Amino acid sequence: MLITRIRMSPKHMECAAARWFLATVSLAAIFASPAYADTPSAPWPQTQSDIQADSNVHFGVLANGMRFAIMRNATPSGQAAIRFRIGSGSLEENDDQQGLAHVLEHMAFKGSKHVAEGEIIRILQRKGLASGPDTNAHTSYDETVYALDLPEVDADTISTGLMLMRETASELTLDAGALDRERGVILSEERLRDTPQYRAGLAIMNSLLAGRRVTMRPPIGKADIISKAPVDLVRDYYRANYQPDRATLIVVGDIDPAAMEIEIRQRFGDWKATGPTPANQDTGVLQTKGESADVVVVPGGMTSVQIAWTRPYDAAPDTLAKRRTQLIEDLGLMVLKRRVGTIASKADAPFISAGVGSQDLLDSAHVVLVTANSEPDKWQAALGAIDQEQRRIQQFGVAQAEIDREILEYRSALKAAAAGAATRTTTDIAAALAGSVDDNQVFTSPAEDLSLFERVTNGVTATEVNQALQRAFSGNGPQIVLQTAQSPQGGADALGQVYHASNAVAVSAPPSATDVAWPYTHFGAAGAVVERRAVDDLGLTMVRFSNGVRLTVKPTKLRANEVLVREDIGRGRLDMPHDRSLPIWASPAVALSGVKAMDYQDMQKALTANIVGLDVSVGDGSLKFDGRTRTEDLATQLQLMTAYTSDPAYRPEAFKRVQQAYLSGLDQYEATPGGVISRNLGGLVHSGDPRWTFPDRAQLSAAKPGDFEALFQPVVANGPIDVTIVGDVTVDDAIRMTAETFGALPPRPEAAPSNDWGNVRFPAATEKPVLQTHNGRADSAAAVVGVPIGDLLSDLPRSFTANLVTQIFQNRLTDQFRIAEGASYALDGDVNLSREIPGYGYAYFYVETDPTKLTRFYALVDEIANDLTSHDVSADELARAREPIIETLKHQRQGNEYWIEYLRGAQTDPRRLDRIRGNLSGYDEVTATNIREFAKTYFSPEKFWKFEVLPAAVR
């Protein structure tokens, strides 16, 4: 299985087609969908199922009806995760409460019987939890989930986490004044989420689920109710729905399950319902539909077409038979997904990307969906293509070889998951457990997932799959939906006519699938090692081969059966011209082009049984090839990356596909202030240097396939190569496999030092903000305040101080602008100090808010800066900034991703190793005096550069 990630990110100048809110369902959703063990006599799904729950999880039910699940897991060591789920969301709201389930979630952090308003975040910061990554919550249609990721498992930290969840259960104060202060934050969140794709997704979902209650209860609610609802309505919802028999507490981590159960029983055993659990709301009846055509017009959105079929949701218990039925359907849909994916990769494809899948959507309907994203003027061809492929598979079915391939690929993924089960992360397990509760599914172990899969797929025939496909494409439908920025002439009637015209085209049987073999297994004589040295304190081995390729190996047992590989080639952006726009954004097309001996689709066929991947991106200091594999597939992963290095193809059709995806998504950036910021900030903070500047429509359209090859081919063919391998592998195996692949290539030059940075600099301070506009809501704006600092490696102590000062600054902004004034939901701060460009780096603060509040934001930034330059911070404030940073680093160091990132370039720049050695102790050495001196040097208001985005109408 070859996995290539294509992302759309201005920061990384990469590109991807937008995804539907209805993600294509994979077998993981069926066979790796967690559930539980023990056999309590209460309503855990396994009590009504023939599926065995994970025996490593202890399940229980308190006398009051609250369920709990506990699992010991030591990855990472010394940490734990708590999830507290209330089985109630927006569906339980009355008409005058729309949005108040989500309001209540916010109010859970605004004070309770034993914790004063404003103290919850401070308590958690002192324990090392960062607000957002470690402390969060979400509200959906049918649940509200509170999450704490605890960086330590000492008795006090665990007790604090459980205490806060117990306070949430029944002890919230729900003060009227606190509610009034929070209303603006929630309305700011509503503005933030109101994007074109959100509006389109909601409209399409409401069309598919017509007749069901979910179409009338989006969790964000109604702005006028959020603005004006009296606190008593929130209290009514709280009393009615936060009941023990609707609650589930999940604790996973490096804990003693027996002791944890005792504490759970002690803390939550006295929780009593305030009254009878209210009857469930009438969820409605799925509307019966035949063929239909709808046009969803969303200015600023992408263009896409879909064909869908729905049938009533099956609420029967989770059983092997039910999972088997879904799997058989999914196998057929996976074949169709692969077929339309092949079409997308061809020259002159009728669509940019396509997806196929099925899903039980919000317990309201079973949805089967075929969808395609297209250029705005090519939706007719896209609709015709997906219609004809759907009818082809319905009429002629699938071949046994196609089914066998899907089974082989997914078996490989399940085997990899089972092999790595012992080192699954605590947060992943906790999230999966919570997800299984929401789905009312048995939580199974990875080994049981594999066993179930083998039982279900044993003897599966194409005939059985074809029968399942006939059922999939029945029920309510076909429902044809066009999402577009501008309705076609004739509207839905025109859409229906295009569909009928396509339906009149006869389809023929597909060609027989052919097997292909992976040809890149030998690259010549293995390279000789000419230099090898160990860095014992960090567990590293550094090697140089006779052809100049460098290898750094870090064996770990952090994730069983996982190996990460990074290949850095050349000097990235710094090697590229800086006098004109270049197709740096086209880096994903390098992977999608395949190699000369086979295209990308044939590569996927050849590597079906392997777990390998490739992600191509351009960094400031290198062109990066990233791969993730399992231990037994490391040789194939290295062959894959070496093939892309020695025999790349640069196919024009791959370039055009990425180009079209980029062009189709451009308008989305204009639709929100955050979109404009994310698109343009990189170029602005590099003073307009085109290597970091997001291309406009004209520049994107003007780029040619030849430009793409001319940019990447010399770098890949001639650039110095630095390979890093981190994970479950021995040093000798890593060296041997690299010698047989990268080491066998023709000689590469040494990385030559250069001082030609192209005058990369942070922009000068501005008295008035740099002003741009967006085309979205008139009540939404954004601003950035930035300041130059310097690079990372020339002054490591400065980098620690910079991170702490910025965190203190952000905490103060949050305390005042968000919590006290309720002016913003989206408020952030960060430090970006270059590891590649001497002297370059900056800190910034970012906010999205109402345009009328920007002046106050700027004034508050100046106030905080002046105070930091004039007064020492308190020991408590310094600790609340420092502890989350240190605990986050401790957590990151227990993952292979940390090492693959931090080790880049370490062979030729020893300062990078010093950074690893000192990145924990460095924070402990920063004093309040250091904070004040740093602020004096860098954070004076006259040094600030400002950038704001206003609605076009306001400007």
MIVONU-23167 format. One record per residue (C-alpha): x, y, z; residue in three letters. Coordinates in steps of 0.1 Angstrom, whole numbers, padded with zeros to 4 digits, always signed. Last residue first. Layout:
REM residues N
XYZALA ...
END
This chain:
REM residues 955
-0129+0488+0040ARG -0160+0475+0058VAL -0174+0459+0026ALA -0141+0443+0018ALA -0140+0426+0052PRO -0108+0435+0069LEU -0074+0417+0071VAL -0047+0431+0092GLU -0009+0431+0093PHE +0013+0447+0119LYS +0051+0449+0123TRP +0061+0458+0159PHE +0094+0475+0167LYS +0079+0506+0181GLU +0060+0484+0206PRO +0092+0473+0223SER +0092+0435+0223PHE +0128+0427+0211TYR +0154+0441+0235THR +0132+0452+0264LYS +0112+0420+0262ALA +0144+0399+0263PHE +0156+0419+0293GLU +0123+0413+0312ARG +0122+0376+0305ILE +0159+0372+0314ASN +0152+0389+0347THR +0123+0365+0354ALA +0147+0337+0349THR +0154+0312+0321VAL +0176+0283+0333GLU +0147+0258+0335ASP +0139+0264+0299TYR +0174+0253+0287GLY +0172+0221+0308SER +0146+0207+0284LEU +0160+0217+0250ASN +0196+0212+0261GLY +0207+0179+0246ARG +0185+0182+0215ILE +0198+0218+0208ARG +0233+0207+0213ASP +0227+0180+0186LEU +0216+0207+0162ARG +0247+0228+0171ARG +0267+0200+0157PRO +0260+0211+0121ASP +0272+0188+0094THR +0260+0155+0108GLN +0230+0171+0125ALA +0214+0183+0092GLY +0180+0168+0101ARG +0182+0152+0136LEU +0154+0173+0151TYR +0127+0163+0127GLU +0133+0125+0126ILE +0138+0126+0163TRP +0105+0143+0172TYR +0086+0122+0147GLU +0098+0090+0164ASN +0078+0098+0195GLY +0088+0098+0232GLN +0107+0130+0227ARG +0073+0147+0218GLN +0059+0139+0253HIS +0089+0154+0271LYS +0087+0184+0248LEU +0050+0189+0256THR +0059+0186+0293GLU +0086+0213+0290ILE +0063+0237+0272ILE +0034+0231+0295PRO +0056+0237+0325GLU +0072+0269+0313ARG +0043+0293+0308ALA +0025+0284+0340ARG +0058+0284+0358ALA +0066+0320+0347LEU +0032+0332+0358GLU +0037+0315+0392ASP +0072+0329+0397ALA +0058+0364+0389SER +0069+0383+0358VAL +0094+0411+0363ASP +0083+0446+0355HIS +0091+0473+0329SER +0097+0455+0296THR +0069+0430+0303LEU +0045+0459+0311ASP +0053+0477+0280ASN +0047+0446+0259ALA +0014+0439+0276ILE +0001+0474+0271GLU +0012+0474+0234ASP -0006+0442+0227VAL -0036+0455+0245LEU -0037+0486+0223ALA -0034+0465+0192TYR -0063+0443+0203PHE -0084+0473+0213ARG -0080+0488+0178THR -0089+0454+0163LEU -0122+0453+0182LYS -0145+0470+0157THR -0134+0446+0130PRO -0149+0417+0150ASP -0123+0391+0159THR -0097+0368+0146GLU -0063+0371+0164VAL -0027+0364+0158TYR +0005+0371+0178PHE +0039+0368+0162TYR +0075+0360+0170ALA +0103+0362+0145TYR +0134+0346+0129GLY +0162+0354+0105TYR +0198+0362+0116GLY +0214+0332+0099PRO +0190+0314+0076ILE +0187+0276+0080GLU +0175+0268+0115ARG +0151+0298+0113SER +0133+0310+0144LEU +0095+0308+0143ASN +0079+0317+0176VAL +0042+0315+0182ASP +0011+0332+0194GLY -0026+0325+0191ASP -0061+0339+0195LEU -0092+0324+0178ALA -0122+0326+0201TYR -0122+0364+0203SER -0137+0394+0222ALA -0150+0378+0254GLY -0136+0407+0274GLU -0123+0389+0304ALA -0117+0355+0289ILE -0107+0363+0253ARG -0090+0397+0253PHE -0078+0397+0289GLN -0068+0361+0299ASP -0060+0351+0263THR -0038+0381+0257LEU -0020+0374+0290ARG -0015+0338+0282ASN -0002+0348+0247GLN +0024+0372+0262PHE +0035+0345+0287ILE +0038+0320+0258GLN +0058+0345+0237THR +0081+0353+0266VAL +0087+0315+0272LEU +0094+0307+0236ASN +0118+0337+0232ALA +0136+0327+0264THR +0143+0293+0251PHE +0154+0306+0217SER +0177+0331+0234ARG +0195+0303+0252PRO +0201+0287+0218LEU +0219+0316+0203ASP +0233+0310+0168SER +0210+0280+0163LEU +0176+0296+0163LEU +0178+0327+0140ASP +0169+0362+0150GLY +0142+0381+0168ILE +0120+0401+0144PRO +0085+0412+0156VAL +0050+0403+0146GLY +0015+0416+0152VAL -0011+0397+0131VAL -0047+0408+0126ALA -0080+0392+0116ALA -0115+0404+0107ALA -0151+0391+0108SER -0184+0411+0112ASP -0187+0419+0075ALA -0187+0382+0065ARG -0166+0370+0037GLY -0148+0386+0007ASN -0115+0392+0024HIS -0093+0423+0025THR -0057+0434+0029GLN -0040+0461+0050LEU -0004+0464+0062VAL -0010+0479+0096PRO -0002+0515+0104LYS +0031+0526+0121GLU +0049+0496+0106THR +0081+0480+0117ALA +0103+0467+0089ALA +0097+0434+0072PRO +0116+0402+0083PHE +0146+0395+0060ARG +0158+0371+0033VAL +0184+0390+0013ASN +0189+0362-0012GLY +0204+0338+0013TRP +0237+0336-0005ASP +0261+0328+0024ASN +0268+0293+0012SER +0284+0262+0026PRO +0287+0233+0000ALA +0268+0201+0008ALA +0291+0174-0005GLU +0285+0164-0040PRO +0268+0131-0049ARG +0285+0101-0064PRO +0264+0076-0085PRO +0238+0057-0065LEU +0246+0025-0047ALA +0247+0041-0012GLY +0211+0053-0017PHE +0199+0017-0022THR +0221-0012-0011GLU +0241+0009+0013ALA +0208+0021+0028THR +0197-0014+0034MET +0230-0024+0050ARG +0232+0008+0072ILE +0197+0003+0085ALA +0202-0034+0092ASP +0234-0026+0111ASP +0219+0001+0132VAL +0189-0021+0142THR +0154-0011+0134VAL +0123-0001+0153ASP +0125+0037+0147GLY +0144+0065+0131VAL +0162+0066+0098ILE +0177+0098+0085THR +0191+0102+0049VAL +0212+0132+0037ASP +0216+0135+0000ILE +0236+0163-0017PRO +0217+0176-0048GLY +0224+0164-0083ASN +0195+0146-0097ALA +0168+0156-0072VAL +0178+0193-0073VAL +0183+0194-0111PRO +0149+0177-0117GLN +0128+0198-0093PHE +0127+0233-0109LEU +0131+0223-0146ALA +0105+0196-0142GLU +0079+0219-0128PHE +0087+0247-0154ASP +0083+0221-0181GLY +0049+0212-0168PRO +0038+0248-0173LYS +0030+0276-0148ALA +0009+0304-0162ALA -0022+0294-0144SER -0006+0294-0110LEU +0010+0328-0116GLN -0023+0343-0129ALA -0042+0329-0100ARG -0019+0343-0073ASP +0011+0324-0060PRO +0017+0322-0022PHE +0050+0339-0014THR +0078+0320+0004TRP +0101+0316-0026ARG +0087+0348-0041PRO +0105+0369-0014ASP +0078+0395-0005GLY +0095+0408+0027SER +0098+0372+0042HIS +0071+0380+0068VAL +0049+0391+0039LEU +0054+0359+0018GLY +0045+0336+0046GLY +0016+0357+0058LEU -0003+0356+0024ASN -0023+0324+0022ARG -0028+0317+0059SER -0037+0353+0066ILE -0061+0354+0036VAL -0078+0322+0048GLY -0080+0335+0084GLY -0099+0365+0071PRO -0124+0343+0054THR -0137+0339+0018ALA -0106+0350-0001GLU -0088+0317+0009TYR -0117+0297-0004GLN -0114+0314-0038ASP -0080+0297-0044LEU -0093+0261-0040GLY -0100+0253-0076SER -0067+0267-0087LEU -0047+0245-0063TYR -0066+0214-0074ALA -0060+0223-0110GLN -0023+0228-0105GLN -0020+0195-0086VAL -0038+0176-0115ARG -0018+0195-0141LYS +0015+0184-0125PHE +0004+0148-0124ALA -0006+0150-0160GLU +0027+0165-0170PRO +0046+0135-0157ARG +0078+0144-0138TYR +0092+0108-0142ALA +0118+0102-0114PRO +0145+0075-0119ASP +0173+0081-0094SER +0156+0099-0066THR +0121+0085-0070TYR +0136+0050-0072ALA +0158+0057-0041THR +0126+0066-0022MET +0108+0035-0032LEU +0139+0012-0027GLN +0142+0027+0008LEU +0106+0019+0016GLN +0110-0016+0001THR +0140-0023+0025ALA +0120-0009+0054LEU +0091-0032+0048ASP +0098-0057+0076GLU +0102-0028+0101THR +0070-0010+0092ARG +0068+0021+0071THR +0066+0059+0072ARG +0082+0079+0044GLY +0093+0115+0040ASP +0111+0130+0009PHE +0122+0165+0017LYS +0137+0191-0006LEU +0161+0209+0017SER +0169+0240+0038GLY +0138+0262+0037ASP +0116+0232+0031GLY +0100+0219-0001VAL +0077+0189+0003SER +0073+0153-0009VAL +0054+0127+0011ASP +0061+0091+0003LEU +0046+0059+0018GLY +0052+0023+0025VAL +0032-0005+0041ILE +0037-0034+0016ASN +0012-0059+0002ALA -0002-0035-0025THR +0032-0024-0036LEU +0030-0034-0072ALA -0006-0022-0076LYS +0002+0012-0060GLN +0032+0015-0082MET +0010+0008-0112ASP -0013+0037-0102GLN +0017+0060-0098TYR +0031+0054-0132ASP +0057+0027-0139MET +0093+0024-0152ALA +0099+0061-0153LYS +0088+0068-0118VAL +0055+0079-0103GLY +0042+0113-0113SER +0021+0115-0081LEU +0052+0117-0060ALA +0068+0146-0078VAL +0033+0161-0082ALA +0032+0168-0045PRO +0060+0193-0050SER +0039+0215-0072ALA +0037+0244-0048TRP +0074+0252-0055ILE +0061+0262-0090PRO +0084+0293-0092LEU +0076+0330-0090SER +0105+0352-0099ARG +0137+0369-0086ASP +0144+0345-0058HIS +0159+0316-0077PRO +0161+0283-0057MET +0189+0269-0036ASP +0176+0286-0004LEU +0142+0272-0011ARG +0155+0236-0005GLY +0192+0232+0002ARG +0200+0200-0016GLY +0182+0167-0009ILE +0169+0156+0025ASP +0156+0120+0027GLU +0135+0111+0057ARG +0127+0077+0069VAL +0104+0067+0098LEU +0102+0031+0111VAL +0074+0016+0130GLU +0072-0021+0141ASN +0068-0012+0178ALA +0066+0025+0185ARG +0091+0040+0210LEU +0114+0011+0207LYS +0141+0032+0191THR +0171+0030+0168PRO +0184+0064+0157LYS +0203+0062+0124VAL +0219+0091+0105THR +0230+0084+0069LEU +0251+0106+0046ARG +0254+0101+0008VAL +0288+0111-0005GLY +0293+0083-0029ASN +0317+0065-0006SER +0291+0064+0021PHE +0290+0085+0052ARG +0276+0072+0085VAL +0263+0086+0117MET +0251+0064+0146THR +0229+0079+0172LEU +0219+0068+0208GLY +0218+0104+0221LEU +0246+0100+0247ASP +0265+0076+0224ASP +0269+0097+0193VAL +0286+0070+0173ALA +0308+0074+0143ARG +0311+0058+0109ARG +0331+0071+0078GLU +0339+0055+0045VAL +0310+0030+0043VAL +0310+0014+0009ALA +0280+0015-0013GLY +0262-0016-0024ALA +0269-0025-0060ALA +0241-0015-0084GLY +0206-0002-0079PHE +0187-0034-0074HIS +0151-0039-0062THR +0134-0013-0084TYR +0112-0035-0106PRO +0081-0039-0084TRP +0059-0064-0103ALA +0027-0057-0121VAL -0005-0077-0122ASP -0031-0070-0149THR -0067-0061-0143ALA -0091-0071-0170SER -0106-0042-0190PRO -0139-0028-0177PRO -0171-0040-0192ALA -0189-0016-0214SER -0211+0014-0206VAL -0239+0028-0227ALA -0244+0065-0227VAL -0281+0074-0220ALA -0273+0079-0183ASN -0248+0106-0192SER -0276+0126-0210ALA -0299+0120-0180HIS -0272+0134-0156TYR -0267+0164-0178VAL -0305+0170-0179GLN -0308+0167-0141GLY -0281+0193-0136LEU -0299+0216-0161ALA -0331+0212-0142ASP -0314+0219-0109ALA -0303+0254-0121GLY -0313+0263-0157GLY -0283+0284-0162GLN -0256+0270-0139PRO -0256+0282-0103SER -0225+0301-0093GLN -0199+0291-0066ALA -0208+0254-0072THR -0218+0223-0054GLN -0238+0200-0076LEU -0260+0173-0060VAL -0275+0143-0076ILE -0296+0120-0054GLN -0298+0085-0070PRO -0316+0079-0049GLY -0333+0067-0018ASN -0329+0030-0017GLY -0307+0012-0042SER -0270+0015-0052PHE -0257-0002-0020ALA -0281-0031-0026ARG -0267-0038-0060GLN -0232-0034-0046LEU -0239-0061-0020ALA -0248-0085-0048GLN -0216-0077-0065ASN -0196-0084-0034VAL -0212-0119-0031GLU -0205-0127-0067THR -0169-0115-0064ALA -0164-0141-0037THR -0155-0139+0000VAL -0141-0173+0011GLY -0123-0161+0042ASN -0130-0123+0043THR -0151-0123+0075VAL -0129-0147+0095ARG -0097-0130+0084GLU -0110-0096+0092PHE -0123-0107+0126LEU -0088-0121+0134SER -0071-0088+0123LEU -0095-0067+0144ASP -0090-0091+0173GLU -0052-0085+0171ALA -0058-0048+0169PRO -0079-0050+0201SER -0117-0045+0199THR -0139-0018+0213PHE -0175-0030+0206VAL -0195-0004+0188GLN -0221+0021+0201ASN -0207+0046+0176ASP -0203+0073+0203ASP -0189+0047+0227VAL -0165+0035+0200SER -0153+0071+0194GLY -0146+0075+0231ALA -0125+0044+0231LEU -0107+0055+0199ALA -0099+0089+0215ALA -0085+0072+0246ALA -0065+0048+0225ILE -0050+0076+0204ASP -0042+0097+0235THR -0024+0068+0252THR -0002+0061+0221THR -0001+0026+0206ARG +0031+0009+0217THR +0019-0026+0223ALA -0004-0026+0193ALA +0024-0021+0168GLY +0023-0056+0154ALA -0015-0056+0154ALA -0015-0023+0135ALA +0009-0036+0109ALA -0011-0067+0104LYS -0042-0046+0100LEU -0026-0025+0073ALA -0013-0055+0055SER -0047-0071+0056ARG -0061-0040+0041TYR -0039-0043+0010GLU -0045-0080+0006LEU -0083-0077+0009ILE -0083-0049-0017GLU -0062-0069-0041ARG -0083-0100-0036ASP -0114-0080-0045ILE -0099-0068-0077GLU -0087-0102-0086ALA -0122-0116-0081GLN -0135-0092-0107ALA -0161-0066-0099VAL -0196-0061-0113GLY -0207-0057-0149PHE -0238-0036-0144GLN -0233-0020-0110GLN -0196-0015-0117ILE -0202+0001-0150ARG -0231+0021-0137ARG -0209+0037-0111GLN -0182+0043-0136GLU -0207+0059-0159GLN -0221+0082-0133ASP -0186+0091-0121ILE -0175+0101-0155ALA -0207+0119-0165GLY -0207+0140-0134LEU -0171+0150-0139ALA -0178+0159-0176ALA -0206+0182-0165GLN -0186+0196-0137TRP -0160+0209-0161LYS -0165+0247-0160ASP -0157+0251-0123PRO -0128+0227-0124GLU -0137+0194-0107SER -0141+0177-0074ASN -0157+0142-0076ALA -0182+0123-0055THR -0197+0088-0052VAL -0216+0084-0020LEU -0234+0056-0001VAL -0252+0069+0029VAL -0268+0049+0058HIS -0291+0072+0076ALA -0297+0091+0108SER -0272+0076+0133ASP -0250+0107+0125LEU -0242+0094+0090LEU -0237+0056+0089ASP -0211+0058+0061GLN -0204+0046+0027SER -0175+0054+0003GLY -0163+0066-0030VAL -0140+0095-0037GLY -0128+0116-0067ALA -0101+0140-0076SER -0094+0166-0102ILE -0121+0157-0126PHE -0126+0149-0163PRO -0090+0136-0166ALA -0070+0152-0195ASP -0040+0130-0188ALA -0047+0102-0163LYS -0045+0103-0126SER -0081+0111-0120ALA -0092+0080-0140ILE -0071+0058-0118THR -0088+0072-0087GLY -0122+0065-0103VAL -0112+0028-0105ARG -0097+0027-0070ARG -0128+0041-0055LYS -0149+0016-0074LEU -0128-0012-0060VAL -0132+0003-0026MET -0169+0004-0031LEU -0170-0033-0037GLY -0150-0041-0006LEU -0171-0017+0014ASP -0203-0036+0007GLU -0187-0068+0018ILE -0174-0051+0049LEU -0208-0037+0059GLN -0224-0071+0058THR -0195-0086+0077ARG -0198-0060+0104ARG -0235-0067+0109LYS -0228-0105+0110ALA -0200-0100+0135LEU -0223-0080+0158THR -0228-0044+0168ASP -0264-0041+0181PRO -0291-0031+0156ALA -0296+0006+0150ALA -0296+0002+0112ASP -0300+0037+0097TYR -0326+0040+0070PRO -0314+0041+0034ARG -0295+0066+0014THR -0281+0068-0021TRP -0257+0095-0033ALA -0243+0109-0066ILE -0220+0138-0061GLN -0206+0168-0080VAL -0180+0193-0070SER -0169+0229-0075THR -0151+0246-0046MET -0164+0273-0024GLY -0160+0311-0026GLY -0197+0317-0032PRO -0217+0286-0021VAL -0246+0276-0044VAL -0259+0241-0037VAL -0277+0227-0068VAL -0301+0198-0063ASP -0312+0169-0085ALA -0334+0140-0074SER -0341+0104-0083GLU -0364+0088-0059GLY -0368+0100-0023LYS -0383+0088+0009THR -0376+0113+0038GLN -0358+0098+0067LEU -0381+0098+0097VAL -0378+0122+0126GLY -0354+0122+0156THR -0382+0127+0182ASP -0363+0138+0212GLN -0351+0112+0237ASN -0371+0111+0269ALA -0357+0131+0297PRO -0336+0112+0323THR -0356+0114+0355PRO -0346+0140+0380GLY -0316+0156+0395THR -0296+0125+0388ALA -0271+0116+0415LYS -0234+0118+0416TRP -0223+0102+0449ASP -0204+0074+0431GLY -0184+0098+0410PHE -0154+0106+0432ARG -0151+0074+0453GLN -0160+0051+0424ARG -0135+0067+0401ILE -0109+0066+0429GLU -0114+0029+0434ILE -0114+0022+0397GLU -0081+0041+0393MET -0065+0019+0420ALA -0075-0012+0402ALA -0064+0002+0368PRO -0029+0011+0381ASP -0017+0039+0358ILE +0006+0046+0328ASP -0023+0057+0306GLY -0060+0055+0297VAL -0090+0068+0316VAL -0124+0069+0301ILE -0155+0082+0319LEU -0189+0076+0303THR -0220+0096+0311ALA -0257+0094+0300ARG -0266+0072+0330ASP -0250+0097+0353PRO -0271+0126+0340GLN -0259+0158+0324TYR -0290+0161+0302ASN -0318+0176+0321ALA -0299+0195+0347ARG -0275+0210+0322TYR -0302+0219+0296TYR -0322+0237+0323ASP -0291+0255+0335ARG -0284+0267+0300VAL -0320+0280+0298LEU -0317+0296+0332ASP -0287+0316+0318VAL -0310+0337+0297PRO -0306+0333+0259ALA -0297+0366+0243LYS -0265+0363+0222SER -0264+0325+0218ILE -0301+0325+0209ILE -0295+0352+0183ASP -0265+0334+0169ALA -0283+0301+0163LYS -0268+0268+0170GLY -0231+0257+0167ILE -0242+0221+0171PRO -0263+0221+0139PRO -0298+0211+0150ARG -0325+0213+0123MET -0310+0189+0098THR -0302+0165+0127VAL -0339+0160+0134ARG -0343+0137+0103ARG -0368+0144+0075GLY -0341+0153+0049ALA -0309+0135+0057LEU -0292+0137+0023LEU -0304+0173+0017SER -0293+0184+0052ASN -0259+0168+0046MET -0256+0187+0013ILE -0265+0220+0030ALA -0241+0214+0059LEU -0213+0204+0037GLY -0218+0235+0015ALA -0219+0259+0045ARG -0188+0242+0060TYR -0170+0244+0027GLN -0177+0281+0023PRO -0165+0288+0058THR -0186+0297+0089ASP -0163+0280+0114ARG -0145+0312+0124LEU -0178+0332+0126ARG -0193+0307+0150GLU -0161+0307+0171GLU -0164+0344+0174SER -0200+0340+0185LEU -0188+0316+0212ILE -0161+0340+0224VAL -0186+0369+0224GLY -0210+0349+0245ARG -0184+0341+0271GLU -0185+0374+0291ARG -0223+0372+0293ASP -0221+0336+0305LEU -0196+0346+0332ALA -0220+0373+0344GLY -0249+0348+0345ALA -0230+0323+0365ASP -0232+0287+0354LEU -0220+0273+0388THR -0209+0239+0374LEU -0212+0212+0401GLU -0229+0183+0383SER -0207+0164+0359ALA -0182+0192+0352THR -0171+0192+0388GLU -0165+0155+0386ARG -0144+0161+0355MET -0123+0187+0373LEU -0118+0163+0403MET -0107+0135+0380LEU -0080+0157+0365GLY -0069+0170+0399THR -0067+0135+0413SER -0046+0123+0384ILE -0022+0153+0389THR -0021+0148+0427ASP -0015+0111+0426ALA +0014+0113+0401ASP +0006+0104+0366VAL +0023+0132+0347GLU +0017+0149+0313PRO -0021+0146+0317LEU -0041+0148+0285ASP -0075+0162+0295LEU -0106+0159+0272ALA -0142+0168+0276TYR -0167+0152+0252VAL -0202+0164+0244THR -0224+0140+0225GLU -0253+0135+0201ASP -0251+0164+0176TYR -0216+0173+0184SER -0199+0193+0212THR -0161+0194+0217HIS -0137+0197+0246ALA -0101+0207+0252ASN -0072+0207+0276THR -0039+0191+0263ASP -0035+0206+0228PRO -0059+0235+0235GLY -0047+0250+0267SER -0013+0234+0275ALA -0011+0211+0304LEU +0020+0212+0326GLY +0004+0208+0360LYS +0007+0245+0367ARG -0010+0250+0333GLN -0039+0228+0345LEU -0045+0249+0376ILE -0043+0281+0356ARG -0068+0268+0330ILE -0093+0259+0358ILE -0088+0291+0378GLU -0107+0317+0357GLY -0140+0312+0375GLU -0134+0297+0409ALA -0130+0259+0413VAL -0149+0241+0441HIS -0185+0248+0431LYS -0177+0254+0395SER -0162+0281+0373GLY -0159+0291+0337LYS -0143+0260+0320PHE -0176+0241+0320ALA -0192+0272+0306MET -0177+0265+0271HIS -0193+0231+0270GLU -0226+0247+0282LEU -0225+0271+0252VAL -0221+0240+0230HIS -0253+0225+0244ALA -0268+0260+0243LEU -0266+0263+0205GLY -0303+0259+0199GLN -0320+0262+0233GLN -0352+0279+0224ASP -0362+0251+0200ASP -0354+0225+0227ASN -0319+0210+0226GLU -0314+0172+0229GLU -0302+0170+0193LEU -0275+0196+0200SER -0255+0172+0222GLY -0261+0145+0248SER -0243+0113+0256GLY -0219+0131+0280ILE -0183+0119+0275ARG -0155+0124+0299PHE -0121+0116+0283ARG -0090+0113+0305ILE -0055+0107+0291ALA -0024+0096+0310ALA +0013+0101+0311GLN +0043+0085+0328GLY +0055+0065+0298SER +0043+0075+0264PRO +0033+0048+0256THR +0027+0031+0289ALA -0008+0019+0286ASN -0031+0007+0314ARG -0067+0008+0304MET -0098+0020+0322ILE -0134+0022+0309ALA -0162+0038+0329PHE -0200+0038+0327ARG -0222+0060+0348MET -0255+0042+0358GLY -0259+0054+0394ASN -0247+0021+0407ALA -0214+0025+0388LEU -0207+0007+0356VAL -0175-0011+0346GLY -0151-0018+0318PHE -0115-0028+0322HIS -0096-0026+0289VAL -0068-0051+0282ASN -0093-0077+0273SER -0103-0058+0241ASP -0139-0067+0234ALA -0149-0100+0219GLN -0176-0098+0192ILE -0207-0119+0197ASP -0226-0088+0208SER -0252-0076+0233GLN -0230-0074+0263THR -0202-0063+0240GLN -0220-0029+0235PRO -0216-0019+0271TRP -0251-0018+0287PRO -0245-0031+0322ALA -0238-0067+0334SER -0201-0060+0329PRO -0182-0085+0308THR -0146-0074+0309ASP -0136-0059+0275ALA -0144-0030+0252TYR -0148-0012+0217ALA -0125+0004+0191PRO -0132+0008+0154SER -0103-0010+0139ALA -0125-0034+0119PHE -0153-0012+0107ILE -0139+0023+0105ALA -0105+0009+0096ALA -0122-0007+0066LEU -0124+0027+0050SER -0152+0052+0047VAL -0147+0080+0024THR -0150+0112+0043ALA -0184+0128+0043LEU -0175+0164+0051PHE -0160+0163+0016TRP -0123+0168+0011ARG -0106+0197-0006ALA -0081+0188-0033ALA -0045+0192-0022ALA -0016+0215-0025CYS +0017+0223-0010GLU +0034+0257-0004MET +0044+0246+0031HIS +0029+0276+0049LYS +0004+0280+0021PRO -0010+0246+0029SER -0030+0223+0007MET -0018+0188+0015ARG -0012+0158-0007ILE -0002+0127+0014ARG +0010+0097-0006THR +0004+0063+0007ILE +0016+0032-0012LEU +0000+0000+0000MET 
END
